[in-house]
Amino acid sequence: MRANSSSATKSRSLALYGSALVLGLLLIAGLLLFLNLPDANAFNDRVEQIFIENDALTSAESIKLLEVLAQSGTAFADVLSSYRVIIFILLILTSALLLSALYFLLTNHGLQQRMGEMERTGLVVNSLVINRAERVVHINDMGFDLTNSICETLSVLCEARLDDDMLTGAELEAMISGKSASDVDEASGATRIKRLRDHLGNQMISQLLIKNISRKGYMLAVDKDVIEMV
């Protein structure tokens, strides 16, 4: 168990370090890309330099050529500027996706730790109040409406917990039906436990609240001092 937990922790740490490394490389690559992109006015500057260095290019045709080249340079500058914006947006989106993945990874890691703690310590129930007349049970700050059969099942489990007893499926069925334990089978009690768990809805809560000890029986995994039956 500890080896598996240690292995999972190492895997998550490796994933975090890898994601951070990828994010760093992405930022460095984006910075280098922006630094190495040519100046948007490089084409116009080059054309202007050519005409300055060649005094012979003073005819009307040369001036017309200069205007065409200038327009081409302006178009090139506009395209290059749009490329810069597109690259910048793609870098932002990529970084956002990577940061989102890191956030969900950390969130999942935190949930797994909390689940592990709950599995080790069980569900912490500070109050369990069952009202037989109204067929309602309040577990901490959560209220559950119960059917008559499920209310009886939970009531028997509460009474057994108050007496520090553990019930097999057959004993549970016998106490509810009023028959002898030898006249009922284990499956009937197990079915009642399953219905109770399903009725509570939250599988994590119901599995931790109602413990099944192999070859011994069922019991509520709560302190008997918090149980109140009205």
Backbone bond lengths (Angstrom), bond angles and torsions (degrees), N, CA, C in turn:
res aa  C-N    CA-C-N  psi(-1)  N-CA   C-N-CA  omega(-1)  CA-C   N-CA-C  phi
1 M - - - 1.453 - - 1.519 110.62 -
2 R 1.335 116.23 -48.45 1.450 120.20 178.38 1.522 111.40 -64.91
3 A 1.342 115.93 -37.56 1.460 119.52 179.12 1.522 110.44 -63.95
4 N 1.345 117.05 -41.65 1.462 120.20 178.75 1.519 110.89 -65.30
5 S 1.356 116.01 -41.14 1.463 119.84 179.34 1.522 110.97 -64.45
6 S 1.343 116.15 -42.28 1.462 120.18 178.57 1.522 111.54 -64.05
7 S 1.333 115.91 -40.37 1.458 120.09 178.23 1.523 111.67 -64.40
8 A 1.342 116.14 -40.70 1.467 120.00 179.09 1.524 110.81 -65.97
9 T 1.343 115.82 -39.12 1.462 119.57 178.78 1.521 111.02 -64.78
10 K 1.333 116.58 -42.05 1.460 120.07 178.30 1.523 111.10 -64.13
11 S 1.335 116.62 -39.25 1.468 120.14 179.16 1.518 111.02 -64.17
12 R 1.348 116.59 -42.93 1.463 119.73 179.03 1.522 111.06 -66.09
13 S 1.347 116.64 -40.35 1.466 119.64 178.31 1.521 110.91 -63.01
14 L 1.337 115.87 -41.22 1.457 120.15 178.44 1.524 110.80 -63.23
15 A 1.344 115.77 -40.29 1.469 119.57 178.55 1.521 111.02 -64.83
16 L 1.328 117.38 -39.54 1.464 120.90 178.93 1.521 111.08 -65.61
17 Y 1.339 116.08 -47.15 1.456 119.30 179.47 1.530 110.99 -63.60
18 G 1.337 116.27 -39.53 1.463 119.62 178.47 1.516 112.18 -63.66
19 S 1.335 116.41 -42.05 1.462 120.28 179.40 1.520 110.85 -66.11
20 A 1.332 116.26 -41.32 1.469 119.46 177.61 1.526 110.68 -63.21
21 L 1.333 116.83 -39.27 1.466 120.79 178.39 1.515 111.08 -64.46
22 V 1.335 116.31 -43.52 1.470 120.17 178.82 1.522 110.63 -62.77
23 L 1.345 116.82 -41.43 1.459 119.98 178.34 1.519 111.39 -63.15
24 G 1.346 116.78 -41.60 1.460 120.16 177.31 1.520 112.26 -63.09
25 L 1.327 116.38 -44.62 1.468 120.09 178.28 1.522 111.45 -63.33
26 L 1.332 115.83 -36.85 1.465 120.13 178.90 1.518 111.05 -64.25
27 L 1.327 116.69 -43.41 1.459 120.11 178.47 1.522 111.59 -65.65
28 I 1.330 117.14 -40.35 1.464 120.79 178.53 1.524 110.78 -64.93
29 A 1.345 115.85 -43.28 1.467 119.90 179.20 1.523 110.87 -62.86
30 G 1.330 116.79 -41.24 1.469 119.96 178.53 1.511 111.66 -64.19
31 L 1.344 117.01 -40.80 1.463 120.53 178.60 1.525 111.25 -64.36
32 L 1.331 116.60 -44.48 1.467 119.79 178.27 1.523 111.50 -63.95
33 L 1.322 116.50 -36.83 1.462 120.28 179.82 1.520 110.66 -64.36
34 F 1.323 116.89 -44.48 1.448 119.97 179.84 1.530 111.41 -66.83
35 L 1.324 116.72 -38.14 1.458 119.52 -179.13 1.526 112.29 -68.74
36 N 1.343 116.74 -29.04 1.466 120.01 -176.41 1.528 113.48 -96.53
37 L 1.317 117.98 -2.58 1.456 118.96 174.75 1.531 109.52 -69.01
38 P 1.332 118.28 138.27 1.471 120.39 -179.48 1.519 111.10 -66.11
39 D 1.329 115.03 155.07 1.452 120.32 177.90 1.519 109.88 -65.98
40 A 1.327 116.05 139.60 1.464 119.57 -177.67 1.524 112.34 -62.08
41 N 1.336 117.04 -27.20 1.471 121.37 -179.06 1.523 112.70 -98.42
42 A 1.331 116.04 11.73 1.470 118.46 -177.57 1.524 111.59 -62.94
43 F 1.328 117.21 -39.53 1.467 120.76 -179.23 1.528 110.90 -65.03
44 N 1.340 117.20 -46.68 1.462 121.01 179.84 1.524 111.21 -63.46
45 D 1.324 116.45 -40.27 1.461 119.65 179.19 1.525 111.42 -63.62
46 R 1.327 115.86 -38.30 1.466 119.79 179.65 1.523 111.55 -67.42
47 V 1.329 117.01 -42.05 1.465 120.36 178.25 1.518 110.85 -64.06
48 E 1.326 116.10 -42.48 1.464 120.12 178.52 1.521 111.07 -62.08
49 Q 1.312 117.33 -38.70 1.465 120.96 179.27 1.526 111.19 -65.29
50 I 1.347 115.05 -38.56 1.469 118.88 179.60 1.529 110.50 -62.74
51 F 1.313 118.12 -44.95 1.461 120.91 -178.59 1.521 111.85 -70.24
52 I 1.326 117.28 -31.88 1.457 119.81 177.85 1.520 110.55 -68.85
53 E 1.333 116.94 -40.10 1.462 121.46 -177.80 1.532 112.50 -75.94
54 N 1.323 118.39 -17.05 1.464 122.01 -179.93 1.529 109.14 -115.92
55 D 1.334 115.26 98.73 1.461 120.43 -178.54 1.518 112.84 -69.72
56 A 1.321 116.63 -17.36 1.465 120.32 -177.61 1.527 112.08 -73.69
57 L 1.330 116.54 -16.76 1.466 119.52 -177.14 1.529 109.40 -85.79
58 T 1.326 115.22 68.60 1.478 120.73 -178.80 1.520 112.81 -122.38
59 S 1.312 116.57 1.09 1.464 119.75 -179.08 1.518 110.16 -75.11
60 A 1.353 114.43 168.98 1.463 119.66 179.34 1.515 111.03 -62.09
61 E 1.343 115.65 -38.42 1.468 119.11 179.44 1.530 110.72 -63.76
62 S 1.342 115.63 -39.16 1.465 119.72 -179.63 1.523 111.09 -67.03
63 I 1.339 114.95 -39.95 1.463 118.39 178.44 1.528 110.79 -65.76
64 K 1.359 115.06 -40.01 1.465 119.01 177.14 1.523 110.81 -62.26
65 L 1.335 115.82 -40.71 1.469 120.41 177.17 1.517 110.84 -62.72
66 L 1.342 115.23 -38.56 1.462 119.36 178.66 1.528 110.88 -62.91
67 E 1.330 116.94 -40.66 1.466 120.69 178.94 1.529 111.18 -63.97
68 V 1.359 115.71 -41.80 1.469 119.35 179.07 1.517 110.60 -64.15
69 L 1.332 115.74 -43.73 1.465 119.67 179.49 1.526 110.97 -65.09
70 A 1.340 115.94 -37.01 1.467 119.52 178.74 1.516 110.76 -64.46
71 Q 1.344 116.45 -41.31 1.465 119.93 177.70 1.530 110.89 -64.33
72 S 1.354 114.91 -39.94 1.468 118.73 176.89 1.522 110.93 -63.10
73 G 1.331 115.98 -40.57 1.460 119.97 178.92 1.516 111.95 -64.36
74 T 1.340 116.48 -38.80 1.465 120.45 177.88 1.527 111.01 -63.87
75 A 1.355 115.84 -42.70 1.464 120.12 177.55 1.521 110.93 -62.59
76 F 1.329 115.47 -41.48 1.472 120.05 178.06 1.520 110.85 -62.34
77 A 1.344 116.76 -40.78 1.465 120.70 179.81 1.527 110.81 -64.98
78 D 1.353 115.93 -40.19 1.465 119.12 178.80 1.529 111.45 -64.23
79 V 1.343 115.90 -43.19 1.464 119.70 178.88 1.523 111.15 -62.86
80 L 1.329 115.47 -43.53 1.463 119.54 -179.44 1.529 110.98 -64.50
81 S 1.326 116.74 -37.88 1.468 120.19 177.95 1.522 110.89 -64.98
82 S 1.352 116.20 -40.26 1.466 119.14 177.59 1.527 110.84 -65.67
83 Y 1.343 117.31 -35.84 1.461 120.04 176.13 1.525 110.92 -62.19
84 R 1.325 116.45 -40.13 1.460 120.14 178.94 1.529 110.58 -61.41
85 V 1.334 116.07 -43.90 1.464 120.23 -179.81 1.525 110.22 -64.36
86 I 1.347 116.82 -43.68 1.462 120.42 -179.42 1.527 110.76 -62.84
87 I 1.318 116.86 -44.91 1.465 121.03 179.73 1.525 110.13 -62.84
88 F 1.337 116.57 -41.61 1.459 120.58 179.80 1.529 110.98 -62.87
89 I 1.343 116.51 -44.13 1.472 120.50 179.11 1.525 110.91 -63.80
90 L 1.346 117.04 -42.17 1.465 119.73 178.82 1.519 111.77 -63.29
91 L 1.325 116.96 -38.14 1.462 120.17 177.86 1.533 110.73 -65.29
92 I 1.343 116.40 -40.35 1.467 119.61 178.82 1.524 110.28 -64.31
93 L 1.342 116.80 -45.20 1.461 120.30 -179.64 1.528 111.42 -62.84
94 T 1.329 115.85 -43.26 1.468 119.76 179.79 1.521 110.68 -63.41
95 S 1.331 116.94 -43.35 1.464 120.67 178.97 1.527 110.81 -64.13
96 A 1.355 116.10 -40.74 1.466 119.97 179.30 1.524 111.24 -63.27
97 L 1.331 116.77 -41.78 1.460 120.42 179.12 1.527 110.70 -64.56
98 L 1.320 115.95 -41.90 1.458 119.34 -179.61 1.528 110.83 -66.85
99 L 1.340 116.65 -42.14 1.463 119.88 178.04 1.528 110.81 -65.29
100 S 1.333 116.61 -36.66 1.472 119.89 176.54 1.523 110.66 -63.40
101 A 1.341 115.69 -42.05 1.462 119.46 177.91 1.527 110.90 -62.56
102 L 1.334 117.01 -39.84 1.456 120.64 177.53 1.532 110.87 -64.34
103 Y 1.342 116.07 -41.48 1.465 120.12 179.72 1.527 110.97 -61.95
104 F 1.334 116.48 -47.47 1.463 119.52 -179.60 1.529 111.24 -66.30
105 L 1.335 116.56 -33.25 1.459 119.44 177.39 1.522 110.35 -65.56
106 L 1.331 116.97 -44.08 1.460 120.59 179.05 1.529 110.93 -66.82
107 T 1.345 116.21 -39.76 1.461 119.85 177.98 1.522 111.21 -63.10
108 N 1.327 115.99 -43.83 1.464 120.52 178.64 1.521 110.88 -63.76
109 H 1.325 116.06 -38.42 1.466 119.93 178.27 1.529 110.40 -63.38
110 G 1.352 116.10 -42.20 1.454 119.60 178.67 1.519 112.24 -64.46
111 L 1.327 116.67 -41.30 1.468 120.23 178.15 1.524 111.05 -64.79
112 Q 1.318 116.72 -39.27 1.460 119.36 178.72 1.525 110.96 -64.45
113 Q 1.336 116.78 -38.91 1.459 119.33 177.30 1.524 111.43 -64.03
114 R 1.349 115.99 -42.22 1.468 119.27 179.03 1.520 111.23 -65.50
115 M 1.346 116.44 -39.83 1.458 119.72 177.23 1.520 110.86 -63.34
116 G 1.346 115.68 -40.38 1.458 119.34 178.87 1.519 111.81 -63.34
117 E 1.353 116.44 -40.61 1.458 119.78 178.08 1.533 111.17 -64.35
118 M 1.338 115.38 -40.25 1.463 118.66 178.99 1.518 111.67 -66.64
119 E 1.330 116.29 -36.69 1.462 119.27 178.41 1.518 111.20 -67.05
120 R 1.356 115.62 -34.20 1.469 118.61 -178.99 1.528 111.80 -77.69
121 T 1.330 116.96 -40.14 1.458 120.45 -174.24 1.521 113.52 -99.06
122 G 1.348 116.08 -15.32 1.455 119.52 -176.40 1.526 111.32 84.70
123 L 1.325 115.51 175.09 1.455 120.96 -179.47 1.532 109.30 -76.41
124 V 1.325 116.37 128.69 1.461 120.85 179.52 1.524 108.19 -85.50
125 V 1.318 115.96 107.75 1.464 121.99 179.50 1.525 107.89 -109.56
126 N 1.320 115.49 116.13 1.466 120.24 179.30 1.520 112.09 -90.84
127 S 1.320 116.15 -19.09 1.456 119.70 -179.23 1.520 109.61 -156.84
128 L 1.332 116.10 130.52 1.459 122.02 174.44 1.519 107.34 -133.89
129 V 1.324 115.81 104.98 1.467 121.56 -177.08 1.525 108.08 -115.66
130 I 1.313 116.62 120.39 1.457 121.31 179.25 1.534 109.20 -113.81
131 N 1.314 114.16 126.60 1.467 121.24 179.65 1.523 107.87 -108.15
132 R 1.311 116.43 105.99 1.461 120.57 -176.09 1.523 111.83 -68.63
133 A 1.333 116.49 -37.54 1.460 119.18 -177.34 1.530 111.20 -64.86
134 E 1.325 116.30 -42.67 1.467 120.42 -179.13 1.524 112.34 -91.84
135 R 1.339 117.01 -6.80 1.473 122.68 -178.89 1.537 110.56 54.67
136 V 1.324 113.74 54.78 1.469 121.18 -179.85 1.519 108.01 -134.59
137 V 1.334 116.02 141.09 1.460 120.89 173.74 1.523 108.34 -125.79
138 H 1.325 115.15 136.32 1.464 121.79 177.28 1.526 107.90 -113.19
139 I 1.321 115.63 117.51 1.470 121.70 177.59 1.517 107.39 -111.49
140 N 1.331 116.06 110.79 1.465 121.81 -171.38 1.532 108.36 55.13
141 D 1.314 118.42 -117.25 1.466 120.84 -179.69 1.525 112.43 -104.79
142 M 1.332 117.32 16.99 1.461 121.42 -179.54 1.519 109.92 -111.40
143 G 1.334 115.66 131.82 1.455 120.64 179.05 1.517 111.29 -109.84
144 F 1.338 117.05 139.83 1.461 122.55 -179.14 1.523 109.41 -130.28
145 D 1.330 115.52 126.85 1.463 120.23 172.52 1.530 108.53 -80.59
146 L 1.314 116.46 136.99 1.457 121.50 -175.00 1.526 110.66 -118.94
147 T 1.315 115.30 149.54 1.459 119.90 169.31 1.527 107.97 -79.31
148 N 1.305 116.72 168.78 1.458 120.74 -177.79 1.532 111.31 -61.39
149 S 1.344 116.45 -43.60 1.462 120.50 -178.65 1.526 111.13 -65.89
150 I 1.323 116.84 -43.82 1.462 120.46 -178.81 1.515 110.90 -69.40
151 C 1.320 116.87 -35.66 1.468 120.44 176.71 1.524 110.47 -62.56
152 E 1.323 117.28 -40.62 1.463 120.82 177.62 1.533 111.20 -64.07
153 T 1.329 115.55 -41.98 1.468 119.31 179.21 1.514 111.25 -60.69
154 L 1.339 116.64 -48.72 1.459 120.45 -179.43 1.520 111.43 -66.09
155 S 1.325 117.28 -36.42 1.469 120.51 178.97 1.527 111.04 -63.28
156 V 1.329 116.90 -43.41 1.467 120.69 178.74 1.526 110.35 -63.47
157 L 1.324 116.77 -40.72 1.467 120.04 178.26 1.529 110.62 -64.58
158 C 1.325 117.50 -39.14 1.462 120.62 178.37 1.529 110.97 -65.15
159 E 1.325 116.63 -44.38 1.466 120.35 178.63 1.523 111.33 -62.16
160 A 1.335 115.68 -39.65 1.465 119.16 178.31 1.526 110.75 -65.63
161 R 1.340 116.33 -37.94 1.473 119.07 179.39 1.515 110.77 -68.30
162 L 1.328 117.73 -36.46 1.459 120.74 177.56 1.523 111.65 -63.89
163 D 1.340 115.40 -29.60 1.473 120.38 178.49 1.525 112.14 -95.32
164 D 1.360 116.47 6.95 1.466 121.47 -178.81 1.520 112.12 59.52
165 D 1.342 115.82 33.68 1.459 120.89 179.61 1.525 110.33 -102.22
166 M 1.317 114.35 157.77 1.459 122.09 174.51 1.519 107.61 -121.72
167 L 1.325 117.02 132.79 1.459 121.44 -174.61 1.518 111.37 -110.35
168 T 1.324 115.37 135.27 1.460 119.46 169.84 1.525 108.29 -79.23
169 G 1.327 115.39 169.86 1.454 118.92 178.09 1.516 112.01 -60.67
170 A 1.334 116.39 -39.08 1.462 120.26 -179.96 1.522 110.86 -67.60
171 E 1.323 117.76 -41.52 1.466 121.00 179.47 1.525 111.12 -65.57
172 L 1.321 115.47 -38.99 1.465 119.29 178.21 1.529 110.93 -63.06
173 E 1.313 116.35 -45.91 1.459 120.85 179.99 1.531 110.47 -65.00
174 A 1.318 116.90 -38.55 1.465 120.61 -179.24 1.529 111.04 -64.93
175 M 1.319 117.43 -41.50 1.464 121.02 -178.58 1.526 111.24 -67.70
176 I 1.321 117.01 -33.28 1.468 119.97 -179.16 1.517 111.11 -80.32
177 S 1.327 116.21 -42.91 1.471 120.05 -176.33 1.523 113.04 -83.93
178 G 1.325 116.89 -17.28 1.456 120.07 -178.44 1.512 113.28 82.41
179 K 1.298 118.64 6.87 1.455 122.25 179.27 1.525 110.14 -90.77
180 S 1.304 114.95 173.09 1.453 120.72 175.47 1.527 109.46 -77.69
181 A 1.337 115.90 146.61 1.459 119.71 -179.53 1.525 112.07 -61.07
182 S 1.324 116.41 -26.48 1.468 119.87 179.44 1.518 112.26 -75.83
183 D 1.337 116.53 -16.06 1.466 120.03 -178.05 1.529 113.07 -95.07
184 V 1.330 117.34 -2.95 1.470 120.90 179.31 1.527 108.27 -122.43
185 D 1.321 114.97 162.39 1.464 118.10 -179.36 1.530 110.42 -109.15
186 E 1.306 113.75 165.73 1.465 121.44 -177.48 1.518 111.95 -64.08
187 A 1.330 116.84 -33.51 1.464 120.95 -175.51 1.521 112.04 -63.62
188 S 1.337 117.02 -32.14 1.465 119.99 -179.61 1.527 110.98 -63.46
189 G 1.327 116.05 -44.69 1.466 119.34 177.40 1.522 112.18 -66.87
190 A 1.336 115.94 -38.42 1.466 119.55 178.45 1.527 110.77 -63.68
191 T 1.321 116.18 -35.85 1.469 120.30 177.90 1.522 110.52 -64.93
192 R 1.338 116.90 -40.09 1.470 120.05 178.19 1.526 110.57 -64.02
193 I 1.332 117.51 -39.68 1.461 121.06 178.69 1.533 110.03 -64.30
194 K 1.324 116.08 -42.04 1.464 119.96 179.46 1.523 110.75 -62.70
195 R 1.315 117.19 -42.73 1.464 120.55 179.28 1.527 110.89 -64.15
196 L 1.315 116.60 -38.24 1.463 120.45 177.89 1.523 110.39 -64.04
197 R 1.314 116.40 -46.15 1.471 119.95 178.86 1.524 111.26 -62.22
198 D 1.322 116.41 -43.79 1.470 119.94 179.72 1.525 110.80 -63.72
199 H 1.324 116.66 -36.86 1.462 120.18 -177.90 1.527 111.20 -69.46
200 L 1.314 116.91 -34.56 1.462 119.43 177.75 1.523 111.55 -66.03
201 G 1.324 116.04 -22.44 1.456 120.66 170.55 1.511 114.68 87.71
202 N 1.312 117.91 -59.45 1.454 121.49 -177.03 1.523 108.97 -78.12
203 Q 1.322 116.55 110.73 1.466 120.94 -175.56 1.519 111.91 -61.51
204 M 1.338 116.97 -39.07 1.463 119.58 -178.61 1.522 110.16 -63.91
205 I 1.346 116.71 -43.91 1.465 120.40 -179.39 1.520 111.01 -66.10
206 S 1.339 115.58 -47.40 1.465 118.89 -175.37 1.525 111.59 -66.79
207 Q 1.330 117.79 -37.12 1.464 119.99 -179.79 1.526 111.34 -68.48
208 L 1.343 117.05 -35.83 1.453 119.81 -179.66 1.526 111.79 -81.86
209 L 1.341 116.56 -27.35 1.461 119.94 -179.15 1.518 111.61 -73.98
210 I 1.319 116.75 -41.07 1.467 121.67 -176.49 1.528 108.18 -109.71
211 K 1.301 116.45 105.64 1.457 121.79 -177.49 1.527 110.51 -88.15
212 N 1.317 114.72 140.71 1.462 121.54 175.47 1.525 107.65 -114.67
213 I 1.308 116.10 105.70 1.464 121.07 179.08 1.527 107.71 -89.26
214 S 1.338 115.89 121.13 1.461 120.39 -175.83 1.533 111.63 -56.52
215 R 1.331 114.69 129.83 1.461 124.24 176.88 1.536 113.51 65.68
216 K 1.329 117.14 8.82 1.461 119.80 179.00 1.522 111.81 -119.91
217 G 1.315 117.02 -46.34 1.451 118.06 178.69 1.511 112.79 141.32
218 Y 1.331 115.00 -159.80 1.460 122.23 -175.79 1.524 109.81 -113.94
219 M 1.333 114.79 149.85 1.449 120.52 175.44 1.521 109.40 -158.22
220 L 1.334 115.88 157.36 1.457 120.76 174.96 1.523 108.80 -81.68
221 A 1.316 116.30 129.70 1.466 120.97 -178.42 1.525 109.65 -89.84
222 V 1.333 115.93 56.79 1.463 121.23 178.34 1.519 108.62 -134.01
223 D 1.312 115.23 159.85 1.462 120.45 175.44 1.526 108.47 -71.02
224 K 1.313 117.03 132.19 1.459 119.80 -176.00 1.524 112.44 -66.38
225 D 1.349 116.83 -17.96 1.466 120.14 179.92 1.535 111.78 -71.45
226 V 1.335 117.57 -19.59 1.471 119.39 -177.64 1.522 111.19 -91.66
227 I 1.323 117.58 -5.26 1.471 121.17 -177.63 1.527 109.87 -85.00
228 E 1.311 114.77 132.06 1.469 121.11 177.04 1.509 108.48 -135.44
229 M 1.330 116.70 128.44 1.466 121.85 -179.17 1.521 108.54 -118.33
230 V 1.341 115.09 125.16 1.461 119.17 -178.68 1.521 109.18 -126.04
